[in-house]
Amino acid sequence: MLRICLRTFWMATIALTILTVNQTTADAGWHEFWDSVKRDYNRNHYWPHPFVEPDRDHIRVPIEIMEANGWRRQNMLGSHHFDPETSKLTRAGRLKVQWILTQAPAHRRSIFVERGANQRVTTARIDAVETTAMATMPMGTFPDVRDTHLVYEGRRADYVDSTLRRFNTSQPAPVLPAAESSGTQ
């Protein structure tokens, strides 16, 4: 009897060992299969949500770049905002700096200065803008003033004013046409 039990024990141990060895090699394929089934189910179930944000970013980023470039051009001071000899701000330049620091949205209050003919002129322009801005801003805050390679596309105010005045003086007087009488009564 002991011999039969011992023999059964050894046979069970060998069978269990064989099953265990075969089980570990076979399980690797099944785990990969069930993982791929789960992944495919989740992709199908949650589609298109994982792909919406990257698509929105492809639209949002260029628009944000265009908006930033527009504000850079809006908050830019050109050569006609500065006195040509001293590089000090003209009245129009001071008013523009004041508008930028008080009226533009808070996160868009950077001032951009068109570069001058050389670095000395550019530095003098930036210093003039910073001095004017410090007088406008609350104590303890510093203006964000940067130079830019963009060229200001504007005209001096006196030139625009003279053009408008000449246009207005050249207009004919507003007169209604003479009434025509009809030949039949």
C-alpha positions in Angstrom: 0.0 0.0 0.0 2.8 2.3 0.8 4.3 1.5 -2.5 1.1 2.5 -4.4 0.8 5.7 -2.5 4.4 6.6 -3.1 4.1 5.7 -6.8 0.9 7.8 -7.0 2.6 10.7 -5.3 5.5 10.7 -7.7 3.2 10.4 -10.7 1.2 13.3 -9.5 4.3 15.4 -8.8 5.7 14.7 -12.4 2.3 15.5 -13.9 2.0 18.7 -11.9 5.5 19.7 -12.9 4.8 19.0 -16.6 1.5 21.0 -16.4 3.3 23.9 -14.6 6.0 24.1 -17.2 3.6 24.0 -20.1 1.2 26.4 -18.4 3.9 29.2 -18.1 4.8 29.0 -21.8 1.2 29.0 -22.9 0.0 31.8 -20.7 2.3 34.4 -22.3 0.3 34.2 -25.6 -3.0 34.3 -23.8 -2.1 37.4 -21.8 -1.0 39.2 -24.9 -4.2 38.2 -26.7 -6.5 39.4 -23.8 -4.5 42.6 -23.5 -5.0 43.4 -27.2 -8.7 42.6 -26.9 -9.0 45.0 -23.9 -7.0 47.7 -25.7 -9.1 47.3 -28.9 -12.3 47.4 -26.9 -11.2 50.6 -25.1 -10.1 52.2 -28.4 -13.5 51.5 -30.0 -15.5 52.4 -26.9 -13.8 55.8 -26.2 -13.2 56.8 -29.9 -12.9 59.7 -30.9 -12.2 61.3 -27.5 -8.4 60.5 -27.3 -7.9 62.0 -30.7 -9.9 65.2 -30.3 -7.3 67.2 -28.2 -4.4 66.7 -30.6 -6.7 67.7 -33.5 -7.8 70.8 -31.6 -4.1 71.7 -30.8 -3.3 71.6 -34.6 -6.0 74.4 -35.0 -5.4 76.3 -31.7 -1.6 76.7 -31.9 -1.5 78.6 -35.3 -4.4 80.9 -34.1 -2.6 81.6 -30.8 0.6 82.5 -32.8 -1.4 84.8 -35.1 -3.1 86.5 -32.1 0.3 87.0 -30.4 1.7 88.5 -33.6 -1.3 90.8 -33.9 -0.8 92.1 -30.3 2.9 92.5 -31.0 2.1 94.7 -34.0 -0.6 96.6 -32.0 1.7 97.3 -29.1 4.7 98.4 -31.3 6.2 101.8 -31.4 7.6 102.8 -34.7 10.2 105.4 -35.7 7.7 108.2 -35.9 6.9 107.7 -32.2 10.4 109.0 -31.5 12.2 112.3 -32.1 14.8 111.6 -34.8 17.6 113.6 -33.1 17.1 112.7 -29.4 15.2 109.3 -29.6 12.8 110.7 -27.0 9.1 109.8 -27.3 6.9 112.2 -29.1 3.4 113.0 -27.7 1.9 110.3 -29.9 4.5 107.8 -28.5 3.7 108.8 -24.9 0.0 108.4 -25.5 0.5 105.0 -27.1 2.6 103.8 -24.2 -0.1 105.0 -21.8 -2.8 103.2 -23.8 -0.8 99.9 -23.9 -0.2 100.0 -20.1 -3.8 101.0 -19.1 -6.2 99.8 -21.8 -4.7 96.6 -23.3 -5.5 93.3 -21.6 -3.2 92.7 -18.6 -1.4 89.7 -20.2 -0.9 91.7 -23.4 0.9 94.8 -21.9 4.3 94.2 -23.4 5.7 97.1 -25.4 7.6 96.4 -28.6 10.0 99.0 -30.0 11.1 99.1 -33.7 14.9 98.8 -34.0 16.8 101.9 -34.9 19.6 102.4 -37.4 22.1 101.0 -34.9 22.2 99.5 -31.4 22.8 102.9 -29.8 19.5 104.3 -31.2 17.6 101.2 -30.3 18.9 101.3 -26.7 18.0 105.0 -26.4 14.5 104.3 -27.7 14.0 101.4 -25.2 15.3 103.6 -22.3 12.8 106.4 -23.3 9.9 103.9 -23.4 10.9 102.4 -20.0 11.2 105.9 -18.4 7.7 106.9 -19.7 6.2 103.5 -18.7 7.6 103.7 -15.1 5.8 107.0 -14.7 2.5 105.3 -15.8 2.8 102.0 -13.9 2.2 101.4 -10.2 5.2 101.6 -7.9 7.3 98.4 -7.8 6.2 97.0 -11.2 8.5 97.1 -14.2 7.4 97.4 -17.9 8.1 94.6 -20.3 9.8 96.5 -23.2 11.5 94.6 -26.0 12.9 95.5 -29.4 11.5 93.8 -32.5 12.7 93.2 -36.0 9.3 94.2 -37.4 8.9 97.5 -39.2 6.0 99.7 -38.1 3.5 100.2 -40.8 2.1 103.6 -40.0 2.2 107.3 -40.8 2.9 110.4 -38.9 -0.4 111.9 -37.5 0.3 115.3 -39.1 0.6 113.6 -42.5 -2.7 111.7 -42.0 -4.4 114.9 -40.8 -3.2 117.0 -43.8 -4.4 114.3 -46.2 -7.8 114.2 -44.6 -8.1 118.0 -44.7 -7.2 118.1 -48.4 -9.7 115.4 -49.1 -12.5 117.2 -47.2 -11.8 120.5 -49.0 -11.8 118.9 -52.4 -15.3 117.5 -52.0 -18.0 119.2 -54.1 -20.9 120.8 -52.3 -23.8 118.5 -51.6 -26.5 119.9 -53.9 -29.6 118.2 -55.1 -30.2 118.2 -58.8 -32.5 120.8 -60.2 -36.1 119.7 -60.5 -37.3 119.1 -64.1 -40.8 120.1 -65.0 -42.8 117.7 -67.1 -44.1 119.0 -70.5 -47.6 117.6 -70.1 -50.1 119.2 -67.6 
